[in-house]
Amino acid sequence: MPTTKSASEHITDEVTAWPGVNAVTGERGEWSFRVGDEELGHLHGDRVAHFGFPRDVGSRLRDEGRVGPHPVNRHSPRLAARDLTTPADVDDVIALMRLNYDRIAATD
């Protein structure tokens, strides 16, 4: 019988396949994707992904409806959250992680 991967398993498999990306448990129990000291984003189980973006990028992503406010600071355009409800959410979380990965890799 085939098994279906959970959202976090699918995201982990995809994101950790990129050069230099490690996944580690963070200080608050979150599953964090990192390149060196930089975080691409992190997961809270199969429920939600959290991100940090430059202010202009975070504002644009909110305007596009791709992310919503982060629960720690709902007013900061730098901090963002994305629920993991559908397969499309999982795919977009991977794309959002890639957005941060490409930005971080360009500064190395």
TIDRENTI-860536 format. One record per residue (C-alpha): residue number from 0; residue in one letter; y negated, x, z negated. Coordinates in nm, 4 decimals. Each point is the difference from the previous one (the first is absolute). Last residue first. Layout:
// TIDRENTI-860536
+-----+---+----------+----------+----------+
:   k : r :        Y :        X :        Z :
+-----+---+----------+----------+----------+
: NUM : A :        Y :        X :        Z :
...
+-----+---+----------+----------+----------+
***
This chain:
// TIDRENTI-860536
+-----+---+----------+----------+----------+
:   k : r :        Y :        X :        Z :
+-----+---+----------+----------+----------+
: 107 : D :  -3.4748 :   2.7269 :   0.0435 :
: 106 : T :  -0.2733 :  -0.2582 :   0.0715 :
: 105 : A :   0.1769 :  -0.1560 :   0.3002 :
: 104 : A :   0.3210 :  -0.0402 :  -0.2022 :
: 103 : I :  -0.1871 :  -0.2096 :  -0.2565 :
: 102 : R :  -0.1417 :  -0.2367 :   0.2621 :
: 101 : D :   0.3332 :  -0.0281 :   0.1836 :
: 100 : Y :   0.1834 :  -0.0717 :  -0.3258 :
:  99 : N :  -0.2591 :  -0.2565 :  -0.1090 :
:  98 : L :   0.0391 :  -0.1960 :   0.3236 :
:  97 : R :   0.3749 :   0.0518 :  -0.0187 :
:  96 : M :   0.0066 :  -0.1666 :  -0.3431 :
:  95 : L :  -0.1894 :  -0.2908 :   0.1552 :
:  94 : A :   0.2521 :  -0.0180 :   0.2863 :
:  93 : I :   0.2908 :  -0.0015 :  -0.2479 :
:  92 : V :  -0.1759 :  -0.2755 :  -0.1945 :
:  91 : D :  -0.0441 :  -0.1820 :   0.3321 :
:  90 : D :   0.3730 :   0.0067 :   0.0718 :
:  89 : V :   0.0843 :  -0.1235 :  -0.3500 :
:  88 : D :  -0.2556 :  -0.2802 :   0.0285 :
:  87 : A :   0.1471 :  -0.1010 :   0.3383 :
:  86 : P :   0.3447 :  -0.0183 :  -0.1635 :
:  85 : T :  -0.1478 :  -0.2578 :  -0.2377 :
:  84 : T :  -0.1132 :  -0.0178 :  -0.3625 :
:  83 : L :  -0.1023 :   0.3515 :  -0.0940 :
:  82 : D :  -0.3514 :  -0.0560 :  -0.1318 :
:  81 : R :  -0.2701 :   0.2450 :   0.1046 :
:  80 : A :  -0.2461 :   0.1586 :  -0.2405 :
:  79 : A :  -0.3193 :   0.2008 :   0.0388 :
:  78 : L :  -0.2272 :   0.2483 :  -0.1749 :
:  77 : R :  -0.2896 :   0.1602 :   0.1878 :
:  76 : P :  -0.1847 :  -0.3298 :   0.0584 :
:  75 : S :  -0.0457 :  -0.0215 :  -0.3784 :
:  74 : H :  -0.0711 :  -0.3513 :  -0.1234 :
:  73 : R :   0.3479 :  -0.0943 :  -0.1199 :
:  72 : N :   0.0328 :   0.3084 :  -0.2183 :
:  71 : V :   0.3385 :   0.0129 :  -0.1747 :
:  70 : P :   0.1460 :  -0.2939 :   0.1955 :
:  69 : H :  -0.0553 :   0.1652 :   0.3392 :
:  68 : P :  -0.1840 :  -0.2290 :   0.2398 :
:  67 : G :   0.1633 :  -0.1134 :   0.3207 :
:  66 : V :   0.1437 :   0.1789 :   0.2958 :
:  65 : R :   0.0615 :  -0.0723 :   0.3693 :
:  64 : G :  -0.2560 :  -0.2819 :   0.0148 :
:  63 : E :  -0.2045 :   0.1754 :   0.2704 :
:  62 : D :  -0.3069 :  -0.0023 :  -0.2285 :
:  61 : R :   0.2147 :   0.1522 :  -0.2741 :
:  60 : L :   0.1198 :   0.2750 :   0.2363 :
:  59 : R :  -0.3594 :   0.0700 :   0.1065 :
:  58 : S :  -0.1193 :   0.0266 :  -0.3606 :
:  57 : G :   0.2887 :   0.2331 :  -0.0904 :
:  56 : V :  -0.0753 :   0.2224 :   0.2994 :
:  55 : D :  -0.3706 :   0.0221 :  -0.0815 :
:  54 : R :   0.0618 :   0.0765 :  -0.3697 :
:  53 : P :   0.2617 :   0.2692 :   0.0617 :
:  52 : F :   0.3399 :  -0.1430 :  -0.0840 :
:  51 : G :   0.2113 :  -0.0356 :  -0.3154 :
:  50 : F :   0.3126 :  -0.2085 :   0.0275 :
:  49 : H :   0.2224 :  -0.2396 :  -0.1911 :
:  48 : A :   0.3192 :  -0.1641 :   0.1260 :
:  47 : V :   0.1407 :  -0.3222 :  -0.1436 :
:  46 : R :   0.3164 :  -0.1879 :  -0.0903 :
:  45 : D :   0.3081 :   0.2015 :   0.0953 :
:  44 : G :  -0.0382 :   0.2311 :  -0.2973 :
:  43 : H :  -0.3586 :   0.0933 :  -0.0754 :
:  42 : L :  -0.0640 :   0.2233 :   0.2948 :
:  41 : H :  -0.2328 :   0.2931 :   0.0518 :
:  40 : G :  -0.2514 :   0.1335 :   0.2461 :
:  39 : L :  -0.0596 :   0.3085 :   0.2104 :
:  38 : E :  -0.0554 :   0.2083 :  -0.3136 :
:  37 : E :  -0.1424 :   0.3497 :   0.0314 :
:  36 : D :   0.1196 :   0.2844 :  -0.2235 :
:  35 : G :   0.2453 :   0.1351 :   0.2578 :
:  34 : V :   0.0681 :  -0.2835 :   0.2407 :
:  33 : R :   0.0907 :  -0.2906 :  -0.2226 :
:  32 : F :   0.1707 :  -0.3386 :   0.0010 :
:  31 : S :   0.0046 :  -0.1545 :  -0.3485 :
:  30 : W :   0.2578 :  -0.2401 :  -0.1436 :
:  29 : E :  -0.1853 :  -0.1492 :  -0.3005 :
:  28 : G :   0.1239 :   0.0562 :  -0.3548 :
:  27 : R :  -0.3453 :   0.0471 :  -0.1502 :
:  26 : E :  -0.0070 :   0.3808 :   0.0230 :
:  25 : G :   0.1485 :   0.0006 :   0.3482 :
:  24 : T :   0.3614 :   0.0060 :   0.1139 :
:  23 : V :   0.0285 :   0.2257 :   0.2998 :
:  22 : A :   0.0208 :  -0.0298 :   0.3772 :
:  21 : N :  -0.0662 :   0.3142 :   0.2006 :
:  20 : V :  -0.1700 :   0.0314 :   0.3376 :
:  19 : G :  -0.0311 :   0.3451 :   0.1589 :
:  18 : P :   0.1108 :  -0.0969 :   0.3506 :
:  17 : W :   0.0479 :  -0.3756 :   0.0462 :
:  16 : A :   0.3529 :  -0.1294 :  -0.0750 :
:  15 : T :  -0.1166 :  -0.0869 :  -0.3536 :
:  14 : V :  -0.2089 :  -0.2826 :   0.1451 :
:  13 : E :   0.2773 :  -0.1757 :   0.1925 :
:  12 : D :   0.2825 :   0.0150 :  -0.2537 :
:  11 : T :  -0.2354 :  -0.0814 :  -0.2883 :
:  10 : I :  -0.1473 :  -0.3011 :   0.1808 :
:   9 : H :   0.3472 :  -0.1386 :   0.0757 :
:   8 : E :   0.1211 :   0.0600 :  -0.3547 :
:   7 : S :  -0.3131 :  -0.1596 :  -0.1476 :
:   6 : A :   0.0363 :  -0.3100 :   0.2166 :
:   5 : S :   0.3678 :  -0.0350 :  -0.0880 :
:   4 : K :   0.2578 :   0.1096 :   0.2512 :
:   3 : T :   0.2393 :  -0.2590 :   0.1382 :
:   2 : T :   0.3697 :   0.0506 :  -0.0508 :
:   1 : P :   0.2652 :  -0.0364 :   0.2658 :
:   0 : M :   0.3356 :  -0.1547 :  -0.1022 :
+-----+---+----------+----------+----------+
***
